[in-house]
Each structure stands twice: as C-alpha cells, then as structure tokens.
Amino acid sequence: MLAPFARFWHWLPMTLEKYLIKHGLTSVAFAEKVGVDQSTIHRLRKRDQIPSRDLMDRIFKATGGAVRADDFFGLPKGATKQ
C-alpha cells in the first residue's frame, strides 16, 4: 500500500524515484533501458549523484520527457557528477 500522501504525487514535479515507482520499474530494469549500471540509477534515485549531460539526455528520452534535468538540482552537498 502506498503512503497516504502518495495520491498527491501528481502535483509534484516528476523525479526519477517517482517515475520508477509510478511505472513499476526497478533500478535494474531502468539501468538496462538507459545503458548504465544499476548502482548508478540507485545513486540517482537517492539524489547522491548528478548525471552527465549524455545520461540526462538518455533519461529524458527513456521517460518520454517526464524526468528533466531540473530533477537533479538542489542535491545535498557532496553529491558527485557521474
């Protein structure tokens, strides 16, 4: 069961985490789709890494434009770029 607030997610900007949950995708499946290791997707989901421009383009295309570059702004201090 989803958390009580989950029904309001559609009002928030689409994040990679939200996209994967909404579409029932695992990190492994999405990693294969965009051509990276599962650990990269895990770090992106947890907002511990900023994707390269190339990877961001692949994420944008793989999500039909739902996940955009601005999803990765405002990362915690210490996040690294892939």
Beta strands, then each sheet from edge to edge (+ up, - down):
strand 1: 49-50
strand 2: 80-81
sheet 1: 1+ 2+
end
